[in-house]
Amino acid sequence: MAILKIARMGHPILRARAVEVPDPTAPDVARLVSTMVETMEDADGTGLAAPQVHMPWRIVVYKVEDDRADEEEEGEGVPLTVLVNPVIEFLDEETSIGFEACLSVPGMAGPVRRHENIRVTYQTIENEEITFDAHGFHARVIQHECDHLDGILYPSRIEDMSQFGFVEELGRAQAGAADDEDG
């Protein structure tokens, strides 16, 4: 398969609402999912939505590595998951702020408020409907990727733009603050 080109912030496909996939079992869907997974892994990403690879379909692929899993999940990650036509429901009002980055906004990161507890309903590529609950970082990943399906990039969700910046610079600032506290 091929590695797909990732659309970057400013490309019109990232501002448009993606369309539902009429037949999740179609061969074109399986081919797209396969190349999306390869592209995500090649870019060392946690998730990827179809609009990010120039396809306006409601498809997300993601995984959560063990070291990124929340304590309530007992350190267990989430294996590679494919969501076709996902729908998110917020289970409560609890939110938290966490730093996010994105393959479509390379080299940048910023703090985003997300719901802590969500329910996701989606179709598999075998056209099976599945519903599950996600919490913490797992929920954050799904919300971030599903935002892409609605034409939303995470910088538009940042409440305090003074904390948005290049990952490298944010790391230096954090290291400097830690040195100041130690000194």
Rosetta constraint file for C-alpha pairs under 8 A:
AtomPair CA 1 CA 34 HARMONIC 7.79 0.50
AtomPair CA 1 CA 35 HARMONIC 6.20 0.50
AtomPair CA 1 CA 38 HARMONIC 7.88 0.50
AtomPair CA 2 CA 35 HARMONIC 6.22 0.50
AtomPair CA 2 CA 38 HARMONIC 7.63 0.50
AtomPair CA 2 CA 39 HARMONIC 7.84 0.50
AtomPair CA 3 CA 35 HARMONIC 6.37 0.50
AtomPair CA 3 CA 36 HARMONIC 7.79 0.50
AtomPair CA 3 CA 38 HARMONIC 6.28 0.50
AtomPair CA 3 CA 39 HARMONIC 4.89 0.50
AtomPair CA 3 CA 42 HARMONIC 7.48 0.50
AtomPair CA 4 CA 35 HARMONIC 6.90 0.50
AtomPair CA 4 CA 36 HARMONIC 7.22 0.50
AtomPair CA 4 CA 39 HARMONIC 5.80 0.50
AtomPair CA 4 CA 53 HARMONIC 6.13 0.50
AtomPair CA 5 CA 53 HARMONIC 5.92 0.50
AtomPair CA 5 CA 54 HARMONIC 7.93 0.50
AtomPair CA 6 CA 52 HARMONIC 5.42 0.50
AtomPair CA 6 CA 53 HARMONIC 4.89 0.50
AtomPair CA 6 CA 54 HARMONIC 7.37 0.50
AtomPair CA 6 CA 103 HARMONIC 7.21 0.50
AtomPair CA 6 CA 104 HARMONIC 6.48 0.50
AtomPair CA 7 CA 11 HARMONIC 6.29 0.50
AtomPair CA 7 CA 13 HARMONIC 7.77 0.50
AtomPair CA 7 CA 14 HARMONIC 7.34 0.50
AtomPair CA 7 CA 51 HARMONIC 7.73 0.50
AtomPair CA 7 CA 52 HARMONIC 5.06 0.50
AtomPair CA 7 CA 53 HARMONIC 5.90 0.50
AtomPair CA 7 CA 54 HARMONIC 6.45 0.50
AtomPair CA 7 CA 104 HARMONIC 5.78 0.50
AtomPair CA 8 CA 14 HARMONIC 7.81 0.50
AtomPair CA 8 CA 52 HARMONIC 7.57 0.50
AtomPair CA 8 CA 103 HARMONIC 7.58 0.50
AtomPair CA 8 CA 104 HARMONIC 4.16 0.50
AtomPair CA 8 CA 105 HARMONIC 5.92 0.50
AtomPair CA 8 CA 106 HARMONIC 7.70 0.50
AtomPair CA 9 CA 14 HARMONIC 6.91 0.50
AtomPair CA 9 CA 104 HARMONIC 5.62 0.50
AtomPair CA 9 CA 105 HARMONIC 5.68 0.50
AtomPair CA 9 CA 153 HARMONIC 7.75 0.50
AtomPair CA 10 CA 14 HARMONIC 7.35 0.50
AtomPair CA 11 CA 15 HARMONIC 7.45 0.50
AtomPair CA 12 CA 16 HARMONIC 6.74 0.50
AtomPair CA 13 CA 51 HARMONIC 6.14 0.50
AtomPair CA 13 CA 52 HARMONIC 7.69 0.50
AtomPair CA 13 CA 54 HARMONIC 6.47 0.50
AtomPair CA 13 CA 56 HARMONIC 7.07 0.50
AtomPair CA 13 CA 151 HARMONIC 7.55 0.50
AtomPair CA 14 CA 51 HARMONIC 6.14 0.50
AtomPair CA 14 CA 52 HARMONIC 6.67 0.50
AtomPair CA 14 CA 148 HARMONIC 6.62 0.50
AtomPair CA 14 CA 151 HARMONIC 5.18 0.50
AtomPair CA 14 CA 152 HARMONIC 7.11 0.50
AtomPair CA 14 CA 153 HARMONIC 7.47 0.50
AtomPair CA 15 CA 150 HARMONIC 7.57 0.50
AtomPair CA 15 CA 151 HARMONIC 3.96 0.50
AtomPair CA 15 CA 152 HARMONIC 6.28 0.50
AtomPair CA 15 CA 153 HARMONIC 7.96 0.50
AtomPair CA 16 CA 56 HARMONIC 7.96 0.50
AtomPair CA 16 CA 149 HARMONIC 7.81 0.50
AtomPair CA 16 CA 150 HARMONIC 6.52 0.50
AtomPair CA 16 CA 151 HARMONIC 4.55 0.50
AtomPair CA 17 CA 56 HARMONIC 7.55 0.50
AtomPair CA 17 CA 148 HARMONIC 7.97 0.50
AtomPair CA 17 CA 149 HARMONIC 5.68 0.50
AtomPair CA 17 CA 150 HARMONIC 4.29 0.50
AtomPair CA 17 CA 151 HARMONIC 5.03 0.50
AtomPair CA 18 CA 51 HARMONIC 6.93 0.50
AtomPair CA 18 CA 56 HARMONIC 4.55 0.50
AtomPair CA 18 CA 57 HARMONIC 4.97 0.50
AtomPair CA 18 CA 58 HARMONIC 5.48 0.50
AtomPair CA 18 CA 149 HARMONIC 5.08 0.50
AtomPair CA 18 CA 150 HARMONIC 6.29 0.50
AtomPair CA 18 CA 151 HARMONIC 7.42 0.50
AtomPair CA 19 CA 56 HARMONIC 6.08 0.50
AtomPair CA 19 CA 57 HARMONIC 5.00 0.50
AtomPair CA 19 CA 58 HARMONIC 5.83 0.50
AtomPair CA 20 CA 57 HARMONIC 5.94 0.50
AtomPair CA 20 CA 58 HARMONIC 5.30 0.50
AtomPair CA 20 CA 85 HARMONIC 5.72 0.50
AtomPair CA 21 CA 57 HARMONIC 5.98 0.50
AtomPair CA 21 CA 58 HARMONIC 6.26 0.50
AtomPair CA 21 CA 59 HARMONIC 7.83 0.50
AtomPair CA 21 CA 84 HARMONIC 7.06 0.50
AtomPair CA 21 CA 85 HARMONIC 6.46 0.50
AtomPair CA 23 CA 127 HARMONIC 7.60 0.50
AtomPair CA 24 CA 29 HARMONIC 6.21 0.50
AtomPair CA 24 CA 84 HARMONIC 6.84 0.50
AtomPair CA 24 CA 123 HARMONIC 7.26 0.50
AtomPair CA 24 CA 124 HARMONIC 6.83 0.50
AtomPair CA 24 CA 125 HARMONIC 4.77 0.50
AtomPair CA 24 CA 126 HARMONIC 6.65 0.50
AtomPair CA 24 CA 127 HARMONIC 5.63 0.50
AtomPair CA 25 CA 29 HARMONIC 6.77 0.50
AtomPair CA 25 CA 30 HARMONIC 7.22 0.50
AtomPair CA 25 CA 125 HARMONIC 5.10 0.50
AtomPair CA 25 CA 126 HARMONIC 5.42 0.50
AtomPair CA 25 CA 127 HARMONIC 6.14 0.50
AtomPair CA 26 CA 30 HARMONIC 6.76 0.50
AtomPair CA 27 CA 31 HARMONIC 6.22 0.50
AtomPair CA 28 CA 32 HARMONIC 6.10 0.50
AtomPair CA 29 CA 33 HARMONIC 6.10 0.50
AtomPair CA 29 CA 125 HARMONIC 7.42 0.50
AtomPair CA 30 CA 34 HARMONIC 6.16 0.50
AtomPair CA 30 CA 125 HARMONIC 6.92 0.50
AtomPair CA 31 CA 35 HARMONIC 6.33 0.50
AtomPair CA 32 CA 36 HARMONIC 5.97 0.50
AtomPair CA 33 CA 37 HARMONIC 6.17 0.50
AtomPair CA 33 CA 59 HARMONIC 7.94 0.50
AtomPair CA 33 CA 61 HARMONIC 7.40 0.50
AtomPair CA 33 CA 82 HARMONIC 7.62 0.50
AtomPair CA 34 CA 38 HARMONIC 6.43 0.50
AtomPair CA 35 CA 39 HARMONIC 5.99 0.50
AtomPair CA 36 CA 40 HARMONIC 6.02 0.50
AtomPair CA 36 CA 48 HARMONIC 6.97 0.50
AtomPair CA 36 CA 50 HARMONIC 7.36 0.50
AtomPair CA 36 CA 53 HARMONIC 7.51 0.50
AtomPair CA 36 CA 61 HARMONIC 7.17 0.50
AtomPair CA 37 CA 41 HARMONIC 6.15 0.50
AtomPair CA 37 CA 48 HARMONIC 7.90 0.50
AtomPair CA 37 CA 61 HARMONIC 6.63 0.50
AtomPair CA 38 CA 42 HARMONIC 6.00 0.50
AtomPair CA 39 CA 43 HARMONIC 6.16 0.50
AtomPair CA 40 CA 44 HARMONIC 6.08 0.50
AtomPair CA 40 CA 45 HARMONIC 5.07 0.50
AtomPair CA 40 CA 46 HARMONIC 7.11 0.50
AtomPair CA 40 CA 47 HARMONIC 6.53 0.50
AtomPair CA 40 CA 48 HARMONIC 6.09 0.50
AtomPair CA 41 CA 45 HARMONIC 6.01 0.50
AtomPair CA 43 CA 103 HARMONIC 7.56 0.50
AtomPair CA 45 CA 103 HARMONIC 6.98 0.50
AtomPair CA 46 CA 62 HARMONIC 5.55 0.50
AtomPair CA 46 CA 63 HARMONIC 5.64 0.50
AtomPair CA 46 CA 64 HARMONIC 6.45 0.50
AtomPair CA 46 CA 141 HARMONIC 7.63 0.50
AtomPair CA 47 CA 60 HARMONIC 7.20 0.50
AtomPair CA 47 CA 61 HARMONIC 5.57 0.50
AtomPair CA 47 CA 62 HARMONIC 3.91 0.50
AtomPair CA 47 CA 63 HARMONIC 6.47 0.50
AtomPair CA 47 CA 141 HARMONIC 7.04 0.50
AtomPair CA 47 CA 145 HARMONIC 6.57 0.50
AtomPair CA 48 CA 52 HARMONIC 6.74 0.50
AtomPair CA 48 CA 60 HARMONIC 5.81 0.50
AtomPair CA 48 CA 61 HARMONIC 5.42 0.50
AtomPair CA 48 CA 62 HARMONIC 6.32 0.50
AtomPair CA 48 CA 103 HARMONIC 7.94 0.50
AtomPair CA 48 CA 145 HARMONIC 6.41 0.50
AtomPair CA 49 CA 53 HARMONIC 7.37 0.50
AtomPair CA 49 CA 58 HARMONIC 7.59 0.50
AtomPair CA 49 CA 59 HARMONIC 5.83 0.50
AtomPair CA 49 CA 60 HARMONIC 4.36 0.50
AtomPair CA 49 CA 61 HARMONIC 6.42 0.50
AtomPair CA 49 CA 145 HARMONIC 5.74 0.50
AtomPair CA 49 CA 146 HARMONIC 7.32 0.50
AtomPair CA 49 CA 148 HARMONIC 6.28 0.50
AtomPair CA 49 CA 149 HARMONIC 6.93 0.50
AtomPair CA 50 CA 54 HARMONIC 6.66 0.50
AtomPair CA 50 CA 55 HARMONIC 5.14 0.50
AtomPair CA 50 CA 56 HARMONIC 6.27 0.50
AtomPair CA 50 CA 57 HARMONIC 5.83 0.50
AtomPair CA 50 CA 58 HARMONIC 6.67 0.50
AtomPair CA 50 CA 59 HARMONIC 5.40 0.50
AtomPair CA 50 CA 60 HARMONIC 6.29 0.50
AtomPair CA 50 CA 149 HARMONIC 7.73 0.50
AtomPair CA 51 CA 55 HARMONIC 4.77 0.50
AtomPair CA 51 CA 56 HARMONIC 4.90 0.50
AtomPair CA 51 CA 57 HARMONIC 6.65 0.50
AtomPair CA 51 CA 58 HARMONIC 7.98 0.50
AtomPair CA 51 CA 148 HARMONIC 6.74 0.50
AtomPair CA 51 CA 149 HARMONIC 6.76 0.50
AtomPair CA 52 CA 104 HARMONIC 6.74 0.50
AtomPair CA 52 CA 148 HARMONIC 7.48 0.50
AtomPair CA 56 CA 149 HARMONIC 7.87 0.50
AtomPair CA 57 CA 149 HARMONIC 7.53 0.50
AtomPair CA 58 CA 84 HARMONIC 5.97 0.50
AtomPair CA 58 CA 85 HARMONIC 4.99 0.50
AtomPair CA 58 CA 86 HARMONIC 7.15 0.50
AtomPair CA 58 CA 149 HARMONIC 5.71 0.50
AtomPair CA 59 CA 82 HARMONIC 7.23 0.50
AtomPair CA 59 CA 83 HARMONIC 5.66 0.50
AtomPair CA 59 CA 84 HARMONIC 4.60 0.50
AtomPair CA 59 CA 85 HARMONIC 6.17 0.50
AtomPair CA 59 CA 86 HARMONIC 7.54 0.50
AtomPair CA 59 CA 149 HARMONIC 7.70 0.50
AtomPair CA 60 CA 82 HARMONIC 5.80 0.50
AtomPair CA 60 CA 83 HARMONIC 5.08 0.50
AtomPair CA 60 CA 84 HARMONIC 6.61 0.50
AtomPair CA 60 CA 145 HARMONIC 6.47 0.50
AtomPair CA 60 CA 146 HARMONIC 7.15 0.50
AtomPair CA 61 CA 80 HARMONIC 7.01 0.50
AtomPair CA 61 CA 81 HARMONIC 5.65 0.50
AtomPair CA 61 CA 82 HARMONIC 4.57 0.50
AtomPair CA 61 CA 83 HARMONIC 6.35 0.50
AtomPair CA 62 CA 80 HARMONIC 5.64 0.50
AtomPair CA 62 CA 81 HARMONIC 5.50 0.50
AtomPair CA 62 CA 82 HARMONIC 6.82 0.50
AtomPair CA 62 CA 141 HARMONIC 7.72 0.50
AtomPair CA 62 CA 142 HARMONIC 7.87 0.50
AtomPair CA 63 CA 77 HARMONIC 7.52 0.50
AtomPair CA 63 CA 78 HARMONIC 5.42 0.50
AtomPair CA 63 CA 79 HARMONIC 5.26 0.50
AtomPair CA 63 CA 80 HARMONIC 4.52 0.50
AtomPair CA 63 CA 81 HARMONIC 6.16 0.50
AtomPair CA 64 CA 68 HARMONIC 6.27 0.50
AtomPair CA 64 CA 69 HARMONIC 6.48 0.50
AtomPair CA 64 CA 77 HARMONIC 4.90 0.50
AtomPair CA 64 CA 78 HARMONIC 4.70 0.50
AtomPair CA 64 CA 79 HARMONIC 6.62 0.50
AtomPair CA 64 CA 80 HARMONIC 7.73 0.50
AtomPair CA 64 CA 138 HARMONIC 6.72 0.50
AtomPair CA 65 CA 69 HARMONIC 6.56 0.50
AtomPair CA 65 CA 76 HARMONIC 7.74 0.50
AtomPair CA 65 CA 77 HARMONIC 4.77 0.50
AtomPair CA 65 CA 78 HARMONIC 6.59 0.50
AtomPair CA 65 CA 79 HARMONIC 7.78 0.50
AtomPair CA 66 CA 75 HARMONIC 5.57 0.50
AtomPair CA 66 CA 76 HARMONIC 4.92 0.50
AtomPair CA 66 CA 77 HARMONIC 3.95 0.50
AtomPair CA 66 CA 78 HARMONIC 7.45 0.50
AtomPair CA 67 CA 75 HARMONIC 6.56 0.50
AtomPair CA 67 CA 76 HARMONIC 7.86 0.50
AtomPair CA 67 CA 77 HARMONIC 7.23 0.50
AtomPair CA 68 CA 75 HARMONIC 7.58 0.50
AtomPair CA 68 CA 77 HARMONIC 6.93 0.50
AtomPair CA 68 CA 137 HARMONIC 7.22 0.50
AtomPair CA 69 CA 73 HARMONIC 6.36 0.50
AtomPair CA 69 CA 74 HARMONIC 7.52 0.50
AtomPair CA 69 CA 75 HARMONIC 5.07 0.50
AtomPair CA 69 CA 76 HARMONIC 5.82 0.50
AtomPair CA 69 CA 77 HARMONIC 5.09 0.50
AtomPair CA 69 CA 78 HARMONIC 7.77 0.50
AtomPair CA 69 CA 137 HARMONIC 6.54 0.50
AtomPair CA 69 CA 138 HARMONIC 7.08 0.50
AtomPair CA 70 CA 74 HARMONIC 6.80 0.50
AtomPair CA 70 CA 75 HARMONIC 6.01 0.50
AtomPair CA 70 CA 76 HARMONIC 7.94 0.50
AtomPair CA 70 CA 136 HARMONIC 6.28 0.50
AtomPair CA 70 CA 137 HARMONIC 6.37 0.50
AtomPair CA 70 CA 138 HARMONIC 7.89 0.50
AtomPair CA 71 CA 75 HARMONIC 5.62 0.50
AtomPair CA 73 CA 77 HARMONIC 7.72 0.50
AtomPair CA 78 CA 138 HARMONIC 7.75 0.50
AtomPair CA 82 CA 124 HARMONIC 6.73 0.50
AtomPair CA 82 CA 125 HARMONIC 7.78 0.50
AtomPair CA 83 CA 122 HARMONIC 5.69 0.50
AtomPair CA 83 CA 123 HARMONIC 6.28 0.50
AtomPair CA 83 CA 124 HARMONIC 6.30 0.50
AtomPair CA 84 CA 122 HARMONIC 5.65 0.50
AtomPair CA 84 CA 123 HARMONIC 4.96 0.50
AtomPair CA 84 CA 124 HARMONIC 5.97 0.50
AtomPair CA 84 CA 125 HARMONIC 7.07 0.50
AtomPair CA 85 CA 122 HARMONIC 5.56 0.50
AtomPair CA 85 CA 123 HARMONIC 6.25 0.50
AtomPair CA 86 CA 120 HARMONIC 6.56 0.50
AtomPair CA 86 CA 121 HARMONIC 5.63 0.50
AtomPair CA 86 CA 122 HARMONIC 4.26 0.50
AtomPair CA 86 CA 123 HARMONIC 7.07 0.50
AtomPair CA 86 CA 146 HARMONIC 7.45 0.50
AtomPair CA 87 CA 120 HARMONIC 5.67 0.50
AtomPair CA 87 CA 121 HARMONIC 5.29 0.50
AtomPair CA 87 CA 122 HARMONIC 6.35 0.50
AtomPair CA 88 CA 118 HARMONIC 6.53 0.50
AtomPair CA 88 CA 119 HARMONIC 5.75 0.50
AtomPair CA 88 CA 120 HARMONIC 4.73 0.50
AtomPair CA 88 CA 121 HARMONIC 6.70 0.50
AtomPair CA 88 CA 143 HARMONIC 7.75 0.50
AtomPair CA 89 CA 118 HARMONIC 5.58 0.50
AtomPair CA 89 CA 119 HARMONIC 5.06 0.50
AtomPair CA 89 CA 120 HARMONIC 6.45 0.50
AtomPair CA 90 CA 115 HARMONIC 6.81 0.50
AtomPair CA 90 CA 117 HARMONIC 6.31 0.50
AtomPair CA 90 CA 118 HARMONIC 4.58 0.50
AtomPair CA 90 CA 119 HARMONIC 6.42 0.50
AtomPair CA 91 CA 117 HARMONIC 5.52 0.50
AtomPair CA 91 CA 118 HARMONIC 5.18 0.50
AtomPair CA 91 CA 119 HARMONIC 6.58 0.50
AtomPair CA 92 CA 115 HARMONIC 7.82 0.50
AtomPair CA 92 CA 117 HARMONIC 6.59 0.50
AtomPair CA 92 CA 118 HARMONIC 7.88 0.50
AtomPair CA 93 CA 115 HARMONIC 6.91 0.50
AtomPair CA 94 CA 115 HARMONIC 5.86 0.50
AtomPair CA 94 CA 116 HARMONIC 5.71 0.50
AtomPair CA 94 CA 117 HARMONIC 7.21 0.50
AtomPair CA 95 CA 113 HARMONIC 6.34 0.50
AtomPair CA 95 CA 114 HARMONIC 5.33 0.50
AtomPair CA 95 CA 115 HARMONIC 4.26 0.50
AtomPair CA 95 CA 116 HARMONIC 5.14 0.50
AtomPair CA 96 CA 113 HARMONIC 5.39 0.50
AtomPair CA 96 CA 114 HARMONIC 5.74 0.50
AtomPair CA 96 CA 115 HARMONIC 6.59 0.50
AtomPair CA 96 CA 116 HARMONIC 6.50 0.50
AtomPair CA 97 CA 111 HARMONIC 5.96 0.50
AtomPair CA 97 CA 112 HARMONIC 5.22 0.50
AtomPair CA 97 CA 113 HARMONIC 4.22 0.50
AtomPair CA 97 CA 114 HARMONIC 6.41 0.50
AtomPair CA 98 CA 110 HARMONIC 7.94 0.50
AtomPair CA 98 CA 111 HARMONIC 5.17 0.50
AtomPair CA 98 CA 112 HARMONIC 5.54 0.50
AtomPair CA 98 CA 113 HARMONIC 6.59 0.50
AtomPair CA 98 CA 114 HARMONIC 7.86 0.50
AtomPair CA 99 CA 109 HARMONIC 6.31 0.50
AtomPair CA 99 CA 110 HARMONIC 5.02 0.50
AtomPair CA 99 CA 111 HARMONIC 4.16 0.50
AtomPair CA 99 CA 112 HARMONIC 6.10 0.50
AtomPair CA 100 CA 109 HARMONIC 5.38 0.50
AtomPair CA 100 CA 110 HARMONIC 5.58 0.50
AtomPair CA 100 CA 111 HARMONIC 6.23 0.50
AtomPair CA 100 CA 112 HARMONIC 6.66 0.50
AtomPair CA 100 CA 154 HARMONIC 7.49 0.50
AtomPair CA 101 CA 105 HARMONIC 7.08 0.50
AtomPair CA 101 CA 106 HARMONIC 7.55 0.50
AtomPair CA 101 CA 107 HARMONIC 7.63 0.50
AtomPair CA 101 CA 108 HARMONIC 6.03 0.50
AtomPair CA 101 CA 109 HARMONIC 4.52 0.50
AtomPair CA 101 CA 110 HARMONIC 6.89 0.50
AtomPair CA 101 CA 154 HARMONIC 7.97 0.50
AtomPair CA 102 CA 106 HARMONIC 6.24 0.50
AtomPair CA 102 CA 108 HARMONIC 7.53 0.50
AtomPair CA 102 CA 109 HARMONIC 7.58 0.50
AtomPair CA 102 CA 154 HARMONIC 7.89 0.50
AtomPair CA 107 CA 166 HARMONIC 5.46 0.50
AtomPair CA 107 CA 167 HARMONIC 5.62 0.50
AtomPair CA 107 CA 168 HARMONIC 7.56 0.50
AtomPair CA 108 CA 164 HARMONIC 7.30 0.50
AtomPair CA 108 CA 165 HARMONIC 5.37 0.50
AtomPair CA 108 CA 166 HARMONIC 4.21 0.50
AtomPair CA 108 CA 167 HARMONIC 5.16 0.50
AtomPair CA 109 CA 164 HARMONIC 5.83 0.50
AtomPair CA 109 CA 165 HARMONIC 5.74 0.50
AtomPair CA 109 CA 166 HARMONIC 6.20 0.50
AtomPair CA 109 CA 167 HARMONIC 5.67 0.50
AtomPair CA 110 CA 155 HARMONIC 7.06 0.50
AtomPair CA 110 CA 158 HARMONIC 6.71 0.50
AtomPair CA 110 CA 161 HARMONIC 7.70 0.50
AtomPair CA 110 CA 163 HARMONIC 5.92 0.50
AtomPair CA 110 CA 164 HARMONIC 4.25 0.50
AtomPair CA 110 CA 165 HARMONIC 6.53 0.50
AtomPair CA 111 CA 158 HARMONIC 5.90 0.50
AtomPair CA 111 CA 159 HARMONIC 7.64 0.50
AtomPair CA 111 CA 160 HARMONIC 7.54 0.50
AtomPair CA 111 CA 163 HARMONIC 6.81 0.50
AtomPair CA 111 CA 164 HARMONIC 6.99 0.50
AtomPair CA 112 CA 154 HARMONIC 7.05 0.50
AtomPair CA 112 CA 155 HARMONIC 7.95 0.50
AtomPair CA 112 CA 157 HARMONIC 5.93 0.50
AtomPair CA 112 CA 158 HARMONIC 5.10 0.50
AtomPair CA 112 CA 159 HARMONIC 7.16 0.50
AtomPair CA 113 CA 157 HARMONIC 7.28 0.50
AtomPair CA 113 CA 158 HARMONIC 7.39 0.50
AtomPair CA 113 CA 159 HARMONIC 7.93 0.50
AtomPair CA 114 CA 140 HARMONIC 6.17 0.50
AtomPair CA 114 CA 143 HARMONIC 7.45 0.50
AtomPair CA 115 CA 139 HARMONIC 7.33 0.50
AtomPair CA 115 CA 140 HARMONIC 7.25 0.50
AtomPair CA 116 CA 135 HARMONIC 5.39 0.50
AtomPair CA 116 CA 136 HARMONIC 4.97 0.50
AtomPair CA 116 CA 137 HARMONIC 7.89 0.50
AtomPair CA 116 CA 139 HARMONIC 6.31 0.50
AtomPair CA 116 CA 140 HARMONIC 7.25 0.50
AtomPair CA 117 CA 133 HARMONIC 7.18 0.50
AtomPair CA 117 CA 134 HARMONIC 5.93 0.50
AtomPair CA 117 CA 135 HARMONIC 4.62 0.50
AtomPair CA 117 CA 136 HARMONIC 6.76 0.50
AtomPair CA 117 CA 139 HARMONIC 6.43 0.50
AtomPair CA 118 CA 133 HARMONIC 5.65 0.50
AtomPair CA 118 CA 134 HARMONIC 5.42 0.50
AtomPair CA 118 CA 135 HARMONIC 6.50 0.50
AtomPair CA 118 CA 139 HARMONIC 6.22 0.50
AtomPair CA 119 CA 131 HARMONIC 6.92 0.50
AtomPair CA 119 CA 132 HARMONIC 5.68 0.50
AtomPair CA 119 CA 133 HARMONIC 4.30 0.50
AtomPair CA 119 CA 134 HARMONIC 6.27 0.50
AtomPair CA 120 CA 131 HARMONIC 5.46 0.50
AtomPair CA 120 CA 132 HARMONIC 5.51 0.50
AtomPair CA 120 CA 133 HARMONIC 6.19 0.50
AtomPair CA 120 CA 134 HARMONIC 7.52 0.50
AtomPair CA 121 CA 129 HARMONIC 7.02 0.50
AtomPair CA 121 CA 130 HARMONIC 5.60 0.50
AtomPair CA 121 CA 131 HARMONIC 4.24 0.50
AtomPair CA 121 CA 132 HARMONIC 6.74 0.50
AtomPair CA 122 CA 129 HARMONIC 5.67 0.50
AtomPair CA 122 CA 130 HARMONIC 5.53 0.50
AtomPair CA 122 CA 131 HARMONIC 6.56 0.50
AtomPair CA 123 CA 127 HARMONIC 5.42 0.50
AtomPair CA 123 CA 128 HARMONIC 5.34 0.50
AtomPair CA 123 CA 129 HARMONIC 4.49 0.50
AtomPair CA 123 CA 130 HARMONIC 6.17 0.50
AtomPair CA 124 CA 128 HARMONIC 5.22 0.50
AtomPair CA 124 CA 129 HARMONIC 6.54 0.50
AtomPair CA 124 CA 130 HARMONIC 7.48 0.50
AtomPair CA 134 CA 138 HARMONIC 5.84 0.50
AtomPair CA 134 CA 139 HARMONIC 4.91 0.50
AtomPair CA 135 CA 139 HARMONIC 4.82 0.50
AtomPair CA 135 CA 140 HARMONIC 7.79 0.50
AtomPair CA 136 CA 140 HARMONIC 6.30 0.50
AtomPair CA 137 CA 141 HARMONIC 6.22 0.50
AtomPair CA 138 CA 142 HARMONIC 6.51 0.50
AtomPair CA 139 CA 143 HARMONIC 6.19 0.50
AtomPair CA 140 CA 144 HARMONIC 6.08 0.50
AtomPair CA 141 CA 145 HARMONIC 6.21 0.50
AtomPair CA 142 CA 146 HARMONIC 5.95 0.50
AtomPair CA 143 CA 147 HARMONIC 6.02 0.50
AtomPair CA 144 CA 148 HARMONIC 6.97 0.50
AtomPair CA 144 CA 153 HARMONIC 7.94 0.50
AtomPair CA 144 CA 154 HARMONIC 6.93 0.50
AtomPair CA 145 CA 149 HARMONIC 7.15 0.50
AtomPair CA 146 CA 150 HARMONIC 6.88 0.50
AtomPair CA 147 CA 151 HARMONIC 6.40 0.50
AtomPair CA 147 CA 152 HARMONIC 5.00 0.50
AtomPair CA 147 CA 153 HARMONIC 6.66 0.50
AtomPair CA 147 CA 154 HARMONIC 7.81 0.50
AtomPair CA 148 CA 152 HARMONIC 5.28 0.50
AtomPair CA 148 CA 153 HARMONIC 6.30 0.50
AtomPair CA 152 CA 156 HARMONIC 7.14 0.50
AtomPair CA 153 CA 157 HARMONIC 7.62 0.50
AtomPair CA 154 CA 158 HARMONIC 6.87 0.50
AtomPair CA 155 CA 164 HARMONIC 7.83 0.50
AtomPair CA 158 CA 164 HARMONIC 7.68 0.50
AtomPair CA 160 CA 164 HARMONIC 7.49 0.50
AtomPair CA 163 CA 170 HARMONIC 7.96 0.50
AtomPair CA 165 CA 169 HARMONIC 6.94 0.50
AtomPair CA 165 CA 170 HARMONIC 6.38 0.50
AtomPair CA 166 CA 170 HARMONIC 6.14 0.50
AtomPair CA 167 CA 171 HARMONIC 6.06 0.50
AtomPair CA 168 CA 172 HARMONIC 6.40 0.50
AtomPair CA 169 CA 173 HARMONIC 6.16 0.50
AtomPair CA 170 CA 174 HARMONIC 6.11 0.50
AtomPair CA 171 CA 175 HARMONIC 6.10 0.50
AtomPair CA 172 CA 176 HARMONIC 6.05 0.50
AtomPair CA 173 CA 177 HARMONIC 6.17 0.50
AtomPair CA 174 CA 178 HARMONIC 6.24 0.50
AtomPair CA 175 CA 179 HARMONIC 6.22 0.50
AtomPair CA 176 CA 180 HARMONIC 6.19 0.50
AtomPair CA 177 CA 181 HARMONIC 6.30 0.50
AtomPair CA 178 CA 182 HARMONIC 6.26 0.50
AtomPair CA 179 CA 183 HARMONIC 6.04 0.50
